[in-house]
Amino acid sequence: MKTEILRFIIRYTTFAGNLFPQFLICCLLLYIDFETGYKVGSIWFYGYALNLVIKNSIRKARPPKANWKVPHVNGFSFPSGHSLMSIVLYWSIAKYFAIAMPFAVLFYALPFWLGASRLYLRVHFPEDVLAGWLIAYCYLHFASEKVIEFNSQFYEIFYKICHLFG
């Protein structure tokens, strides 16, 4: 019984690392504070592009499907997109929205839960998850400010497009 409850919790919390919920979070951030949301969304967008480039360059197969604890998963295994993208998004939110403690701890801890969930569900190898975390950390440390600087040239255009509808 406890195993089924844990599996249920993990299967549904892992959605916080999926593309569509993260995209919706970025849209919500634009609504809350357009300028700060634009920074976080830019970092997230280019992080996602980096993830795709690495995955499609390496093309590492996932663990055997017979071992999975979920019915279906798509894409390549390395690096774990849930690990990489959850650090990129949730740490950026904590930093740029200046989330106060103890809530910031949740934003910093969530990516580790999501990475561990991918191991529990047996859809990644440990090195996929560790590499995702490491790549995300390096990307945030070395490139996030450059992404914001680069993307600032598109800010006015995107601002006008978004405010046509609202």
N, C-alpha and C positions, 0 to 999 in steps of 0.2 A: 504493500500500500504506500509506504513512504517513498519507494522508488518511483512509483507512478506519479505521485505528487511532484517530486523533484523533476521528473521528465517533463511534466506539464509546464511547470514554472520556467524551466530552461527553454523549452520549445517556443514559448510565447515571449519571453524576454529577449531572445535572440533576434526578434524582429526589429529591435532598436538599432541593430547594425545593418539592416537591409537598406537598399537604395531608396525605395519609395518613401518609407517613413522619414529617412534622413532628409530627403528632398523637401518633404512637407515641413519639417522642422526649420529648414533654411527659409522657406517661404514665410512661415510664422515669424521668424526673427526679423525679416524685412518689414513686416507689418508692425512689430513692436517698436523697433528702432531702425529705420531704413539704413542709415550710415553704418552703424555697427553690424547690422545683419548683412549688409553688402560685403563687409570685410570677411565675416565668418563664411558667408556663402561662396566668396571667391576662393578662399583657402580650401573649402570643402570641394569645390568644383575641380580645381587643379590637382588636389589630392586624389580625387576619383580618377582623373585622367592618368596620373602617375601609376595608380594601382592597375588600371587596365593595360597600360603599356608593359609593365613588369609581368603581369599574368600572361599576356598574349605573346610575350617574348620567350618566357621560360616554358610555358605550356605543360606544367607538371600535373600529372593525373592525381585525382583524389584517392583516398583510401578505398579499398574494395566496398562496393555498394552493399554487399551482404552484411557488412558490419554496421551500417548506418542506423541510427535510432530515429530517423526522419524519413518520410516517404520519397522526397526528391530534393536534390540540390543541383544547381547548374554551375557551369564554369570550371575553370582550372583551380588548382589547390594552392599554388604558391604565388604570392603571399596571401595570407588570410585577409580577405577584404573586410570582414567584420572587425578584425583586430586593427588593421590599418585605418580604416575610415572612422571607426568609433573614436579612436584617439584624436584623429584630425578634427572631427566635429565637436565632440564633447569637451575636449581640452580648449579648443578655440572659443567655445561658448563661455567656459569658465573664465578664460583670460580676458576676452574683449568685452564681455558683459559684466565683468568684475563681480562675479557671483560671490556672495559672502559665505564665510564658514558658518555652519557645517555643510551647507548645500554644495559648496565647491568640492568637498570630499566625494560626494556622490558622482559629480561630473568627472572627477579624476579616477574614481574606482570603477565606474561602469564599463569602460573598455576592457578592463582585466576580467570582469565577469563575462563579458561577451566573448572574449578570446577563449576563456576556459570552457564556456558553453559549447564552442565549436569542437573542442576536444572531447567533451562529454558526449556530444551527439555523433562523434566519430566521423566527421566529414572533413577533418584536417589532420595533418601530422603535426606534432609539437613544433617542429622547425618552421612550419607555415605561420603559426600563430606568433611565435617569437620574432620571426622576421617581419611580420606585419607591424608589431609593436615598435621594433627598432627602426624600420623605415619611416613610420609615422613620426616618431620622436625626432629623427634626423631632419625630416621634411619640415616639421614645425620649427625646429631650432635654426635651421640654415636657410629656409626658403620662404617661410610664411610672410615675412615683412617685404620681401621682393615681390611676392605675388600681389600683396596689397598695393605696393607702389606701381607695379605694372598695370593692374586692373583699375587703378584710379582714373586712368584716361578714358575708361568706358562708363564711369560713374554717372555723368550727366545724361548720357544717352539712355542708360538703363533706368535712371530715375524718372525721366520723362515718359518712357514706355510704361513703366509700372503705374505711374500716376494718371495715365490716360483712362485707366479703368476704375479709378477710385477717387 
